[in-house]
Amino acid sequence: MSKMITEDFRAIMIQNAFEVQNELGKDHAPVVKLHSQYGKAIWLLSELDSVNNIAYGLCDLGQGTPELSYVSIEHLESIKHARLKVPMVEMDKDFVGQYPMSVYFEAAKMVKRITDDDEILKRAVRAIADREFN
């Protein structure tokens, strides 16, 4: 059981995964934002396989190449500070996904990192719309 992600958010992520598996929806907004305490790693996650505790979303290890991928929640929870033994990855309790994952991914490709800057996200919305019309 995840200590990092609340039961309410887990339930939403499991439902999102169910919808994708059954072709009822594919582009959910991120449900949770996880980040490393001292590094630049960020994960925006929208779906969860509850059996294997594997989440899907936008993953950015701070190297300029954010990507849509899968990540083990157990692995993220196991990352501890070498000396202090405190968790190094935590959930951003203030994050609310305002756009579908495709918009966050488009914005991340533009600036080479996950961003929640609203102007960049709006540019990403326009870029996606422009591609769909052309």
C-alpha positions in Angstrom: 0.0 0.0 0.0 1.3 3.4 -0.9 2.2 5.8 1.9 3.1 8.5 -0.6 -0.3 8.8 -2.5 -3.5 9.2 -0.6 -6.3 6.6 -0.9 -8.6 9.2 -2.6 -5.9 9.9 -5.3 -5.1 6.2 -5.7 -8.8 5.5 -6.4 -8.9 8.2 -9.1 -5.7 6.9 -10.7 -7.0 3.3 -10.6 -10.3 4.5 -12.3 -8.3 6.4 -14.9 -6.3 3.2 -15.7 -9.5 1.2 -16.0 -10.9 3.8 -18.4 -7.8 3.6 -20.6 -7.7 -0.2 -20.6 -11.3 -0.2 -21.7 -10.9 2.5 -24.2 -13.2 4.9 -22.3 -10.6 7.6 -22.0 -7.0 8.2 -22.8 -5.9 11.7 -21.9 -6.5 12.3 -18.2 -5.3 15.2 -16.3 -2.4 14.4 -13.9 -3.8 13.4 -10.4 -0.7 13.7 -8.4 2.7 15.5 -8.6 5.6 13.9 -6.9 9.0 15.5 -6.6 12.4 14.8 -5.1 13.3 16.9 -2.2 16.8 18.0 -3.2 16.9 17.1 -6.9 15.0 18.2 -9.9 13.0 15.1 -10.5 9.3 15.5 -11.0 6.5 13.0 -11.8 3.0 14.0 -12.9 0.9 10.8 -12.6 -2.5 10.0 -13.9 -3.0 6.3 -13.8 -2.2 3.4 -11.4 -2.0 -0.3 -11.8 -3.0 -1.2 -8.2 -1.9 -4.8 -8.5 1.7 -4.0 -9.4 1.7 -0.5 -7.9 3.0 1.0 -11.2 1.9 4.5 -12.2 1.8 6.1 -15.6 2.5 9.7 -16.4 5.0 12.4 -17.3 8.4 11.6 -15.8 11.2 14.2 -15.6 14.5 13.2 -13.9 15.9 16.7 -14.4 18.1 15.9 -17.4 16.1 17.9 -20.0 14.3 14.9 -21.5 10.8 14.5 -19.9 8.9 11.5 -21.2 5.6 9.7 -20.8 6.5 6.5 -19.0 5.7 4.1 -16.1 7.2 4.3 -12.6 7.1 2.0 -9.6 5.6 3.7 -6.6 7.3 1.3 -4.3 10.7 2.3 -5.9 10.0 6.0 -5.4 8.9 5.3 -1.8 12.1 3.4 -1.2 14.4 6.3 -2.1 15.8 7.6 1.2 18.4 10.2 2.2 21.7 8.3 2.7 22.4 9.7 6.2 19.0 10.8 7.6 17.0 7.9 6.2 14.0 10.2 5.4 12.0 9.8 2.2 13.5 11.8 -0.7 10.3 11.8 -2.9 7.1 13.4 -1.7 3.7 14.4 -3.0 3.0 18.1 -3.7 -0.2 18.5 -1.7 -1.1 21.8 -3.5 -0.9 20.5 -7.1 -4.2 20.3 -9.1 -3.9 19.1 -12.7 -5.6 21.8 -14.8 -5.0 20.3 -18.3 -4.9 16.9 -19.9 -1.5 15.0 -19.7 -0.9 15.7 -23.4 -0.7 19.5 -22.6 1.8 19.0 -19.8 3.8 16.8 -22.1 3.8 19.3 -25.0 4.8 22.1 -22.5 7.6 19.9 -21.1 8.9 19.3 -24.6 8.9 23.1 -25.2 10.9 24.0 -22.1 12.7 20.6 -21.6 11.2 20.2 -18.1 7.9 19.7 -16.4 6.3 23.1 -15.8 3.1 24.4 -14.3 3.6 27.9 -15.7 0.2 28.8 -17.1 1.5 30.8 -20.0 3.6 27.9 -21.2 0.7 25.5 -20.7 -1.6 27.8 -22.8 1.1 27.9 -25.5 1.1 24.1 -25.5 -2.7 24.0 -25.9 -2.4 26.3 -28.9 0.4 24.2 -30.4 -1.7 21.0 -30.1 -4.7 22.7 -31.6 -2.6 24.1 -34.5 -1.3 20.6 -35.2 -4.9 19.2 -35.2 -6.0 21.8 -37.8 -3.0 21.3 -40.1 
